[in-house]
C-alpha cells in the first residue's frame, strides 16, 4: 500500500452543471488529493483532510489547478502525422490525404511508431483517456494497445471496418468480423483497455458488414460501437443514395442493431429533431468535435438540441481533421460553435464535457473523470500562468473566469503535469514522457 498526497486548488464536475444540480461542481481553493495504489483515496479541503493522513508525503503545486484527466471521445491515431492537411471538405479530404496515410499502416513498424507519437501527444495535452479509431489493419490496434498498455492508460479502440473502402484499405464482411472477434479475444481484460466495434461510416460498409457489426456488438456486452454520423450534407446525401430503404442516416445504423446505450457517434450535425430524439431515447452518445467541423466546413453542432433530446455528449478532438490535440483549444472552438448557434457554453460545463461528460459517453464514468473516491487517479496539473497573457488574465479572478480564460487562451503549455493512476507520465518542465 502506497499513499501520496497532491496539494493544489482542485476543481471537478461529477455532474453536468447545465442541470443546475448543486453537487455537479466541486471546488477546493486549497485542496488535497490523496492517491493510494493508483486510486483516489480522498479528495477535499486541505485543512479538513490532512488530520486523517498523518505523515502523508505531499507534492504541492502552489498557484496551480488540479482537474481530472481529459477524456477525448473521438480521435484518429493514424491521422496524427497528417494533421493540418490543406484543402477540401470531408469526402475529398479523405481521398486526398487520409486514405493514403492510413494505407501506410500496412507496415506494423510504422503503426508502432505513430502509436507512440500519438499517446505522447495525448499526455502532453493532459488527455488520459480516449476513444480511438485505428485503421482497417488488425495490427494497427495491436500497436495502439501495446503502447497504451505500457503506459497503463485507459484507452478504447478498434479496427476499422470498411468493405467498401479504397484499394489497400478494404476488408470483407467476413474478414472484418473475424479480425474484430480475434482482437476482442486477444485484448479483453488486459490493463485498462477496452474495445469498440468500428465501422468507419455507412458509406464504407455494406449491409452485410453492418449486420456483422451488429452481431458482434450484441455478442459482447462489454464493447462499444464507435462510428461517424451525419457529419456533412454531401456525406448524408450519399448515405441516402446507398441505403434508399432507410428513413434517414441514423436509421441505417438502427436497422442493424447499432444504436443503443453503448453507441458513440461522432458529429451528428446533419440530424433533425426526430433523429436526435431517437438517439436520446436509445441512450446513445455524441462526440462533439468542433475543431474538425470548422476545419472541414462540415457545419455547426447543435448542443442545445442534443440537450433537449436527452443525448449524452462528450468532447472530441477528432485529430487529424481536428487541428489540435489540446482539449483546451477544442473547448475554445466549442465555445465559438455554440455562440454561432446562439448558446454561450459555460466554462464549468466545458470542463464537464472534457472530463465526466466524455467518460460518461464512453461508459467509464465510474472509473475516471471526476476525482471521486475509488476512481482511478488520472489527473492534470494546470498552470494558470503558462503564458504572460494568461497569467495576467487569470490573476485574482474567480474560478469560472479562470477556467474560461484557460479554455480560450490555453493549450499544451498550460499542462504542467499529467498523471495516470497517480504516476507522472508527462512533466512539461522536466520533459518526462
ChimeraX attribute file (.defattr): number of C-alpha atoms within 10 A of each C-alpha:
attribute: neighborCount
match mode: 1-to-1
recipient: residues
	/A:1	5
	/A:2	7
	/A:3	18
	/A:4	19
	/A:5	22
	/A:6	22
	/A:7	22
	/A:8	25
	/A:9	26
	/A:10	24
	/A:11	23
	/A:12	23
	/A:13	27
	/A:14	21
	/A:15	19
	/A:16	20
	/A:17	20
	/A:18	13
	/A:19	10
	/A:20	10
	/A:21	10
	/A:22	10
	/A:23	11
	/A:24	18
	/A:25	19
	/A:26	16
	/A:27	15
	/A:28	17
	/A:29	15
	/A:30	16
	/A:31	24
	/A:32	26
	/A:33	27
	/A:34	27
	/A:35	26
	/A:36	18
	/A:37	15
	/A:38	21
	/A:39	22
	/A:40	24
	/A:41	20
	/A:42	19
	/A:43	21
	/A:44	23
	/A:45	19
	/A:46	18
	/A:47	10
	/A:48	10
	/A:49	16
	/A:50	16
	/A:51	10
	/A:52	9
	/A:53	13
	/A:54	8
	/A:55	10
	/A:56	14
	/A:57	12
	/A:58	14
	/A:59	13
	/A:60	14
	/A:61	16
	/A:62	11
	/A:63	14
	/A:64	18
	/A:65	24
	/A:66	25
	/A:67	24
	/A:68	31
	/A:69	28
	/A:70	33
	/A:71	34
	/A:72	33
	/A:73	34
	/A:74	30
	/A:75	25
	/A:76	20
	/A:77	26
	/A:78	27
	/A:79	25
	/A:80	21
	/A:81	14
	/A:82	16
	/A:83	17
	/A:84	15
	/A:85	16
	/A:86	13
	/A:87	12
	/A:88	15
	/A:89	16
	/A:90	21
	/A:91	13
	/A:92	11
	/A:93	16
	/A:94	15
	/A:95	13
	/A:96	15
	/A:97	17
	/A:98	19
	/A:99	19
	/A:100	15
	/A:101	17
	/A:102	22
	/A:103	18
	/A:104	16
	/A:105	22
	/A:106	17
	/A:107	12
	/A:108	15
	/A:109	14
	/A:110	14
	/A:111	25
	/A:112	21
	/A:113	13
	/A:114	21
	/A:115	25
	/A:116	16
	/A:117	15
	/A:118	22
	/A:119	22
	/A:120	18
	/A:121	19
	/A:122	22
	/A:123	27
	/A:124	27
	/A:125	28
	/A:126	34
	/A:127	29
	/A:128	30
	/A:129	30
	/A:130	25
	/A:131	29
	/A:132	26
	/A:133	28
	/A:134	29
	/A:135	29
	/A:136	28
	/A:137	25
	/A:138	20
	/A:139	21
	/A:140	29
	/A:141	27
	/A:142	22
	/A:143	21
	/A:144	27
	/A:145	28
	/A:146	18
	/A:147	21
	/A:148	21
	/A:149	16
	/A:150	9
	/A:151	19
	/A:152	19
	/A:153	22
	/A:154	24
	/A:155	22
	/A:156	24
	/A:157	28
	/A:158	31
	/A:159	27
	/A:160	28
	/A:161	33
	/A:162	26
	/A:163	25
	/A:164	17
	/A:165	17
	/A:166	14
	/A:167	10
	/A:168	14
	/A:169	21
	/A:170	20
	/A:171	22
	/A:172	17
	/A:173	21
	/A:174	13
	/A:175	14
	/A:176	25
	/A:177	22
	/A:178	13
	/A:179	18
	/A:180	24
	/A:181	15
	/A:182	13
	/A:183	18
	/A:184	19
	/A:185	11
	/A:186	11
	/A:187	17
	/A:188	15
	/A:189	10
	/A:190	12
	/A:191	16
	/A:192	17
	/A:193	19
	/A:194	22
	/A:195	26
	/A:196	26
	/A:197	27
	/A:198	27
	/A:199	25
	/A:200	22
	/A:201	22
	/A:202	27
	/A:203	19
	/A:204	18
	/A:205	22
	/A:206	18
	/A:207	17
	/A:208	14
	/A:209	25
	/A:210	28
	/A:211	19
	/A:212	19
	/A:213	26
	/A:214	20
	/A:215	15
	/A:216	19
	/A:217	20
	/A:218	14
	/A:219	11
	/A:220	13
	/A:221	9
	/A:222	14
	/A:223	23
	/A:224	26
	/A:225	25
	/A:226	32
	/A:227	24
	/A:228	18
	/A:229	25
	/A:230	23
	/A:231	26
	/A:232	20
	/A:233	14
	/A:234	14
	/A:235	20
	/A:236	20
	/A:237	13
	/A:238	14
	/A:239	20
	/A:240	18
	/A:241	12
	/A:242	15
	/A:243	17
	/A:244	11
	/A:245	10
	/A:246	16
	/A:247	12
	/A:248	19
	/A:249	22
	/A:250	22
	/A:251	17
	/A:252	23
	/A:253	21
	/A:254	18
	/A:255	15
	/A:256	17
	/A:257	17
	/A:258	27
	/A:259	24
	/A:260	18
	/A:261	19
	/A:262	22
	/A:263	25
	/A:264	31
	/A:265	26
	/A:266	26
	/A:267	29
	/A:268	27
	/A:269	22
	/A:270	20
	/A:271	21
	/A:272	11
	/A:273	12
	/A:274	9
	/A:275	18
	/A:276	24
	/A:277	19
	/A:278	19
	/A:279	26
	/A:280	20
	/A:281	15
	/A:282	17
	/A:283	18
	/A:284	24
	/A:285	31
	/A:286	31
	/A:287	32
	/A:288	30
	/A:289	31
	/A:290	29
	/A:291	26
	/A:292	25
	/A:293	25
	/A:294	18
	/A:295	20
	/A:296	19
	/A:297	14
	/A:298	21
	/A:299	19
	/A:300	23
	/A:301	24
	/A:302	20
	/A:303	20
	/A:304	13
	/A:305	15
	/A:306	21
	/A:307	16
	/A:308	12
	/A:309	18
	/A:310	18
	/A:311	22
	/A:312	22
	/A:313	28
	/A:314	28
	/A:315	31
	/A:316	31
	/A:317	29
	/A:318	30
	/A:319	26
	/A:320	23
	/A:321	28
	/A:322	25
	/A:323	20
	/A:324	22
	/A:325	27
	/A:326	29
	/A:327	29
	/A:328	29
	/A:329	23
	/A:330	28
	/A:331	28
	/A:332	24
	/A:333	20
	/A:334	28
	/A:335	22
	/A:336	20
	/A:337	23
	/A:338	18
	/A:339	13
	/A:340	13
	/A:341	14
	/A:342	11
	/A:343	14
	/A:344	13
	/A:345	20
	/A:346	16
	/A:347	23
	/A:348	21
	/A:349	21
	/A:350	26
	/A:351	27
	/A:352	30
	/A:353	31
	/A:354	27
	/A:355	32
	/A:356	30
	/A:357	32
	/A:358	32
	/A:359	28
	/A:360	21
	/A:361	29
	/A:362	35
	/A:363	19
	/A:364	18
	/A:365	17
	/A:366	14
	/A:367	19
	/A:368	31
	/A:369	32
	/A:370	29
	/A:371	32
	/A:372	22
	/A:373	16
	/A:374	16
	/A:375	20
	/A:376	25
	/A:377	29
	/A:378	31
	/A:379	28
	/A:380	26
	/A:381	24
	/A:382	25
	/A:383	22
	/A:384	26
	/A:385	19
	/A:386	17
	/A:387	15
	/A:388	9
	/A:389	12
	/A:390	19
	/A:391	16
	/A:392	12
	/A:393	17
	/A:394	18
	/A:395	12
	/A:396	10
	/A:397	12
	/A:398	9
	/A:399	17
	/A:400	13
	/A:401	16
	/A:402	19
	/A:403	23
	/A:404	22
	/A:405	21
	/A:406	26
	/A:407	23
	/A:408	20
	/A:409	16
	/A:410	25
	/A:411	22
	/A:412	21
	/A:413	17
	/A:414	25
	/A:415	26
	/A:416	23
	/A:417	24
	/A:418	30
	/A:419	22
	/A:420	25
	/A:421	23
	/A:422	22
	/A:423	16
	/A:424	15
	/A:425	21
	/A:426	24
	/A:427	17
	/A:428	17
	/A:429	10
	/A:430	9
	/A:431	10
	/A:432	12
	/A:433	15
